[in-house]
Amino acid sequence: MRRKIPSLQALMCFDAAARHQSYTRAAQELSLTQGAVSRQLTALEEFLGVALFKRTRHGVALTASGRDYAQQVATRLAALEQDTLDVMSTQGRGSVLALAAVPTFATRWLIPRLPSLKAQHPDLTVHIDTRTRPFLFADTSFDAALFAGTPEQVANWAGTQAVKLLDEDVLPVCAPQWLGGRASLSPQDITAMPLLQQSTRPLAWRQWFDAQGVAAPQALAGQRFELFSMTAAAAVHGLGLALVPGLLISDELARGDLVVACDQTLAGARAYYLVWPEGADNPPVVQAFQDWLLALTRKPS
């Protein structure tokens, strides 16, 4: 059956014209004449039976239908381009895993370990994009995701399966100067010090102080950062004390850029999971990645 799809050339002209709001700049981007772009867009509008652009004093602007269609076309063209690059990068050999991942875990934990994956599976190529929240796999090209969340969040992620990898236990750390020559700080000492807050874990410090049985009126106060990597960097530069998972700051601890301020850890409600679309069987590329991850996380790092 013949598909009801416009020509790729028309879609590329539309995508460029929609982004630039200009036939002239679209023609420059695509190395075409303005007339050629105009003809492609006229043909596309006739094919669709919908006006995509309207004339303005400054050139052209998208209609409401044009804006909606432009968003969809841009997504599809980007996916087609990525699929093409995947084939070209492997030259028809090997496998590609498209992975969504929470950024700090990907940067600090996963990427340093990827050489061992490459050693075991030299034909496997991993592409990583960041995602911090659940999404519909059917709307993306991802094969799997590395997700930080609670068991309830994972259980409520519709249409997926998951396996737990690591717990997100946190501990208070700081730059060495905050110890003031002491071996460590007491929870009471920490109540009087500047606290660095994690915007995705807004109650973390309060929960830590509660676990120590210490009243801390300023537990929610302090500079706030979105990512653990930002919070750790702020701690390294002496801005205050951070409550972060030890597995994400092993390099800073090894170098002495950060020290453990107090050895009282807090068992976090969250953990790190590998998530993939629900189905009868894992695709081989996901199964290979899962087996490798489980071998790593079931033994000491």
Rosetta blueprint (number, residue, H / E / L):
1 M L
2 R L
3 R L
4 K L
5 I L
6 P L
7 S L
8 L H
9 Q H
10 A H
11 L H
12 M H
13 C H
14 F H
15 D H
16 A H
17 A H
18 A H
19 R H
20 H H
21 Q L
22 S L
23 Y H
24 T H
25 R H
26 A H
27 A H
28 Q H
29 E H
30 L H
31 S L
32 L L
33 T L
34 Q H
35 G H
36 A H
37 V H
38 S H
39 R H
40 Q H
41 L H
42 T H
43 A H
44 L H
45 E H
46 E H
47 F H
48 L H
49 G L
50 V L
51 A L
52 L L
53 F E
54 K E
55 R E
56 T E
57 R L
58 H L
59 G E
60 V E
61 A E
62 L E
63 T L
64 A H
65 S H
66 G H
67 R H
68 D H
69 Y H
70 A H
71 Q H
72 Q H
73 V H
74 A H
75 T H
76 R H
77 L H
78 A H
79 A H
80 L H
81 E H
82 Q H
83 D H
84 T H
85 L H
86 D H
87 V H
88 M H
89 S H
90 T H
91 Q L
92 G L
93 R L
94 G L
95 S E
96 V E
97 L E
98 A E
99 L E
100 A E
101 A E
102 V L
103 P H
104 T H
105 F H
106 A H
107 T H
108 R H
109 W H
110 L H
111 I H
112 P H
113 R H
114 L H
115 P H
116 S H
117 L H
118 K H
119 A H
120 Q H
121 H L
122 P L
123 D L
124 L E
125 T E
126 V E
127 H E
128 I E
129 D E
130 T E
131 R L
132 T L
133 R L
134 P L
135 F L
136 L L
137 F H
138 A H
139 D H
140 T L
141 S L
142 F L
143 D L
144 A E
145 A E
146 L E
147 F E
148 A E
149 G E
150 T L
151 P H
152 E H
153 Q H
154 V H
155 A H
156 N L
157 W L
158 A L
159 G L
160 T E
161 Q E
162 A E
163 V E
164 K E
165 L E
166 L E
167 D E
168 E L
169 D L
170 V E
171 L E
172 P E
173 V E
174 C E
175 A L
176 P H
177 Q H
178 W H
179 L H
180 G L
181 G L
182 R L
183 A L
184 S L
185 L L
186 S L
187 P H
188 Q H
189 D H
190 I H
191 T L
192 A L
193 M L
194 P L
195 L E
196 L E
197 Q E
198 Q E
199 S L
200 T L
201 R L
202 P L
203 L L
204 A H
205 W H
206 R H
207 Q H
208 W H
209 F H
210 D H
211 A H
212 Q H
213 G L
214 V L
215 A L
216 A L
217 P L
218 Q L
219 A L
220 L L
221 A L
222 G L
223 Q L
224 R E
225 F E
226 E L
227 L L
228 F H
229 S H
230 M H
231 T H
232 A H
233 A H
234 A H
235 A H
236 V H
237 H L
238 G L
239 L L
240 G L
241 L E
242 A E
243 L E
244 V E
245 P E
246 G H
247 L H
248 L H
249 I L
250 S H
251 D H
252 E H
253 L H
254 A H
255 R H
256 G L
257 D L
258 L L
259 V E
260 V E
261 A L
262 C L
263 D L
264 Q L
265 T L
266 L E
267 A L
268 G L
269 A L
270 R L
271 A E
272 Y E
273 Y E
274 L E
275 V E
276 W E
277 P E
278 E L
279 G L
280 A L
281 D L
282 N L
283 P L
284 P H
285 V H
286 V H
287 Q H
288 A H
289 F H
290 Q H
291 D H
292 W H
293 L H
294 L H
295 A H
296 L H
297 T H
298 R L
299 K L
300 P L
301 S L
